Amino acid sequence: MGKQKITAELIGKKYSAAIAAYARQLGDPNLRLDFTQEADAYFRRCALGVWAHSGGDIGEDHVAAYNAICSGKHEPTKALYFEVATGAASAPPFAPPGFFPALVAADRVSHQDRASQFADLCNLLLLLFASVDDQVTSEEADYVTTCVDILKASIQSDSTARPAAPRTDAPTPVSGAQKAAQATEGAKEEDAQPEPTVEELLAQLDELCGLEKVKKDVRSLINLIKIRNLRQENGLPVPDMSLHLVFMGNPGTGKTTVARLLAKLYKAIGVLPQGQLVEVDRSGLVAGYVGQTALKTQEVIQKALGGVLFIDEAYALASGDSGNDFGQEAIDTILKAMEDHRNELVAIVAGYQGPMARFLTSNPGLESRFNKYFYFEDYTGPQLESIFQGMCRKNGYTPEDALNKYTPGFFQMLYDERDYNFGNARDVRNLFETLVSVQSDRVAALESPTREDLMILTLADFRQAAGETEPPEGSVNEGLAQVPTPTLTLVEKEGPDAAV
């Protein structure tokens, strides 16, 4: 198959699809509005920053791509060549967008991960902009990586609760060694806080809804490690033991949550020095151009050293039909790191049960290193109901009696009619976010809403959020209901000039 030409039309389609997909994930209508209003102007500035690091001249393709960065119905004024060329020459230093601190603050309250998803969106779009001339230079790739690191560092920093101060210098590439040093410093700061004990972490595990088989398997694993440590202390022989794990199950079954607890348990029991969890998927490991996948994967590994590298939908790494697929390069790099850093890196691969078999047989070293399997079953109807009620309590919402009578049957039906795309707790969370948005639209129309009005969730709210009734004309949800959810992917290409 030949290369797909990166045209301005293609960039425009991918950009608008990505913006629409991310906007749908923002349950807070105010955040959603801030994002959609600022996105085009922000990403146009980002495009200029990327092109400033291209090492080449601005051409007509860049101008066409710049003008294609539009996600709304009203297109901004078309820029002329000299405006784009001048803008790239004097591109502003990269900084998080104005709404980013509010997004991070909202994540802290809701325990969601929208800010990190925005960083992933930036990585996706900046690489897309870099490919406008059908190649991505090393300088452009380093610039994109640094920009994404700035966003992720802002998420971890206490200062993200306030608007980010303007940067006075352009970001410079950071080496893997520097990032590892930064991660170590961050870990030292965390060490100042009281560390949870093994018993406290196991109690947190027990509090999770369902997952009885997984909870039992985790306890057995921890007991195995405890006894192994005791045998070592008493001078007894111990067999070789792999702590790398395979998590099999559908989306939304708690795989990431359990992985995060396991990372902390590994630290508490003395297996790992830091216990952080670094979560990635194929897009976080594989570059769309030759020679960069190993570098990109190594950067992720450096961040995970001392903790757990969690690879979601790991089978996607082995999806290529040719021996030149970039995913195989990522697999080989990870296997080497597992061998070189066996005392400071644990890998957990996760995904659907069926496709994971292909991944584990894609490399002879995978089957020998991943020999422990945790199976995450779908949540039942009553468990989905319990998860929903927990979200309501945690966020200060009170379902009315009619809604409490309705939801058990609804979630049982959701479970009974589940298919391959069933999202388990993720579906419940998405429904809850939509429900909050619907309730906000209704309460905002009241003249003087009371405290009870702000808390109550009605059956009508729920049915509208579930798509069982039409939303009121002119509401925010009416517009969102018309937007399909596209997949955020870029076309991978091969060859010396391969680009995203």
Buried (B, 14 or more C-beta within 10 A) or exposed (E): EEEEEBBBEBBBEBBBBBBBBBBBBBBBBEBBBBBBEBBBEBBBBBBBBBBBBBEEEBBEBBBBBBBBBBBEEEEEEEBEEEEBBBBBEEBBBBBBBBBBBBBBBBBEEBEBBBBBBBBBBBBBBBBBBBBBBBBBBBBBBBBBBBBBBBBBBBBEEEEBEEBBEEEEEBBEBBEBEEBBEBBEEBBEEEEEEEEBEBEEBBEBBEEBBBBEEBBEBBBEBBEEBEEBBEEEEEEEEEEEEBBBBBBBBBBBBBBBBBBBBBBBBBBBBEBBBBBBBBBBBBBBBBBBBBEBBBBBBBBBBBBBBBBBBBBBBBBBBBBBEEEEBBBBBBBBBBBBBBEEBBEBBBBBBBBBBEBBEEBBEBBEBBEEBBEBEBBBBBBBBBBBBBBBBBBBEEEEBEBBEEBBEBBBEBBBEBBEEBEEEBBBBBBBBBBBBBBBBBBBBBBEEEEEEEEEEBBBBBBBBBBBBBEEEEBBEEBBBEEBBEEEEBEBEBBBBBEEEBBB
